[in-house]
Amino acid sequence: MEKNVIITGSNRGIGKAILKKFAKEGCNIWACARSPKKEFEDELKEIADKNGVWIEPIYFDLTSSESIKTGFKQIWASKKKIDVLVNNAGIAFIDLFQLTPEQKIRETFEVNVFSVMTLTQLVLKMMTRQHSGAIVNMASIGGIDAYPAHCAYGASKAAVIGFTKALSSEMAQWGIRVNAVAPGATETDMIVSFENKSGGNLLKNCAMKRKAKPEEIANTVYFLSSDEAAFINGQVIRVDGGST
Ligand SMILES: NC(=O)c1ccc[n+]([C@@H]2O[C@H](COP(=O)([O-])OP(=O)(O)OC[C@H]3O[C@@H](n4cnc5c(N)ncnc54)[C@H](OP(=O)(O)O)[C@@H]3O)[C@@H](O)[C@H]2O)c1
């Protein structure tokens, strides 16, 4: 599909796998990352050349709505259609609630929830003009199921799910679909903090007893954004190997 796609947190982990998947499928990409790095830009050029697409790095820090707005101005200035927004970037704070400083709860919501709302509001200005678009938000099974040490993170991902559902019902009239993916444990840097706090129980509830590969999450994000999913709206798709 030849579409123009915004992906946050595209420099590593699941976001990088999403970037590679969309490029492979012939999409052009605004690759959002926190700060400029030469290796990142070299890799983007390599992926773009290999797949015959354009990939433009856009830098902003999700803890600052001013930074998000400045970054988005670059996208808006291109006057290009925005077909897909993937709100992938996120942070995890994993600890028992009574050991969780209020500041960590606020930081978690700032990046995982408020920045998603800020960027989505900006992108919708374009998508509503177009009367088309697909938004895929990154939730987590931690926002659906009960896990200890997940109060800040799990609550932020539950908020992402609530946002996804409410927004999907508002935006359908504009031809815009909004869905979410809820991964289980996935092989990225982030999972280290979960592993450290899990006491060896990380995969206890996972029927397939393994972590997801970032590419397996990326495939579902791509599917939800594609025309193959044209009648899927307001849904949360678990990609977690099943539950015991
Ligand atoms: N890994 C899992 O097991 C798992 C499970 C369920 C859901 N998820 C969700 O999947 C998404 C991706 O996770 P991941 O595992 O790929 O995590 P990761 O490897 O830790 O990568 C997180 C990405 O988010 C970016 N990011 C974080 N804070 C940012 C900020 N303030 N401004 C701009 N960018 C920021 C990071 O940029 P920097 O490189 O600059 O830090 C990085 O690109 C997250 O929403 C996460 O909650 C992950």
The ligand as an SDF file (V2000), in Angstrom:
LIG
                    3D

 48 52  0  0  0  0  0  0  0  0999 V2000
    8.2530   -4.6180   24.9690 N   0  0  0  0  0  0  0  0  0  0  0  0
    7.1380   -5.0880   25.5040 C   0  0  0  0  0  0  0  0  0  0  0  0
    7.1230   -6.1670   26.1290 O   0  0  0  0  0  0  0  0  0  0  0  0
    5.8430   -4.3330   25.3430 C   0  0  0  0  0  0  0  0  0  0  0  0
    4.6460   -4.9780   25.7380 C   0  0  0  0  0  0  0  0  0  0  0  0
    3.4480   -4.3010   25.5930 C   0  0  0  0  0  0  0  0  0  0  0  0
    3.4090   -3.0260   25.0760 C   0  0  0  0  0  0  0  0  0  0  0  0
    4.5850   -2.4150   24.7140 N   0  0  0  0  0  0  0  0  0  0  0  0
    4.4770   -1.0420   24.1840 C   0  0  0  0  0  0  0  0  0  0  0  0
    5.0560   -0.9870   22.8910 O   0  0  0  0  0  0  0  0  0  0  0  0
    5.5800    0.3260   22.6550 C   0  0  0  0  0  0  0  0  0  0  0  0
    7.0290    0.2150   22.2080 C   0  0  0  0  0  0  0  0  0  0  0  0
    7.7640   -0.4400   23.2480 O   0  0  0  0  0  0  0  0  0  0  0  0
    9.2110   -1.0720   23.0550 P   0  0  0  0  0  0  0  0  0  0  0  0
    9.2010   -2.3650   23.7520 O   0  0  0  0  0  0  0  0  0  0  0  0
    9.6320   -0.9620   21.6430 O   0  0  0  0  0  0  0  0  0  0  0  0
   10.0150   -0.0380   23.9760 O   0  0  0  0  0  0  0  0  0  0  0  0
   11.5160    0.5220   23.8660 P   0  0  0  0  0  0  0  0  0  0  0  0
   12.3710   -0.4740   23.1760 O   0  0  0  0  0  0  0  0  0  0  0  0
   11.8440    0.9570   25.2520 O   0  0  0  0  0  0  0  0  0  0  0  0
   11.3430    1.7920   22.9140 O   0  0  0  0  0  0  0  0  0  0  0  0
   10.5440    2.8710   23.3360 C   0  0  0  0  0  0  0  0  0  0  0  0
   10.5240    3.9260   22.2420 C   0  0  0  0  0  0  0  0  0  0  0  0
    9.7560    5.0430   22.7150 O   0  0  0  0  0  0  0  0  0  0  0  0
   10.5590    6.2260   22.5970 C   0  0  0  0  0  0  0  0  0  0  0  0
   10.2860    7.2140   23.6300 N   0  0  0  0  0  0  0  0  0  0  0  0
   10.1770    7.0030   24.9720 C   0  0  0  0  0  0  0  0  0  0  0  0
   10.0280    8.1920   25.6100 N   0  0  0  0  0  0  0  0  0  0  0  0
   10.0590    9.1570   24.6510 C   0  0  0  0  0  0  0  0  0  0  0  0
    9.9630   10.5710   24.6800 C   0  0  0  0  0  0  0  0  0  0  0  0
    9.8270   11.2570   25.8360 N   0  0  0  0  0  0  0  0  0  0  0  0
   10.0220   11.2510   23.5110 N   0  0  0  0  0  0  0  0  0  0  0  0
   10.1890   10.5850   22.3380 C   0  0  0  0  0  0  0  0  0  0  0  0
   10.2910    9.2470   22.2360 N   0  0  0  0  0  0  0  0  0  0  0  0
   10.2140    8.5410   23.3890 C   0  0  0  0  0  0  0  0  0  0  0  0
   12.0000    5.7130   22.7530 C   0  0  0  0  0  0  0  0  0  0  0  0
   12.9000    6.6980   22.3010 O   0  0  0  0  0  0  0  0  0  0  0  0
   14.4340    6.7760   22.9220 P   0  0  0  0  0  0  0  0  0  0  0  0
   15.2290    5.7510   22.1890 O   0  0  0  0  0  0  0  0  0  0  0  0
   14.8510    8.1830   22.6660 O   0  0  0  0  0  0  0  0  0  0  0  0
   14.2950    6.4700   24.3950 O   0  0  0  0  0  0  0  0  0  0  0  0
   11.9290    4.4470   21.9090 C   0  0  0  0  0  0  0  0  0  0  0  0
   12.0010    4.7590   20.5480 O   0  0  0  0  0  0  0  0  0  0  0  0
    5.4140    1.0860   23.9620 C   0  0  0  0  0  0  0  0  0  0  0  0
    4.2400    1.8670   23.9070 O   0  0  0  0  0  0  0  0  0  0  0  0
    5.2430   -0.0190   24.9990 C   0  0  0  0  0  0  0  0  0  0  0  0
    4.5410    0.4060   26.1280 O   0  0  0  0  0  0  0  0  0  0  0  0
    5.7850   -3.0340   24.8330 C   0  0  0  0  0  0  0  0  0  0  0  0
  1  2  1  0
  2  3  2  0
  2  4  1  0
  4  5  1  0
  4 48  2  0
  5  6  2  0
  6  7  1  0
  7  8  2  0
  8  9  1  0
  8 48  1  0
  9 10  1  0
  9 46  1  0
 10 11  1  0
 11 12  1  0
 11 44  1  0
 12 13  1  0
 13 14  1  0
 14 15  2  0
 14 16  1  0
 14 17  1  0
 17 18  1  0
 18 19  2  0
 18 20  1  0
 18 21  1  0
 21 22  1  0
 22 23  1  0
 23 24  1  0
 23 42  1  0
 24 25  1  0
 25 26  1  0
 25 36  1  0
 26 27  1  0
 26 35  1  0
 27 28  2  0
 28 29  1  0
 29 30  1  0
 29 35  2  0
 30 31  1  0
 30 32  2  0
 32 33  1  0
 33 34  2  0
 34 35  1  0
 36 37  1  0
 36 42  1  0
 37 38  1  0
 38 39  2  0
 38 40  1  0
 38 41  1  0
 42 43  1  0
 44 45  1  0
 44 46  1  0
 46 47  1  0
M  CHG  2   8   1  16  -1
M  END
$$$$
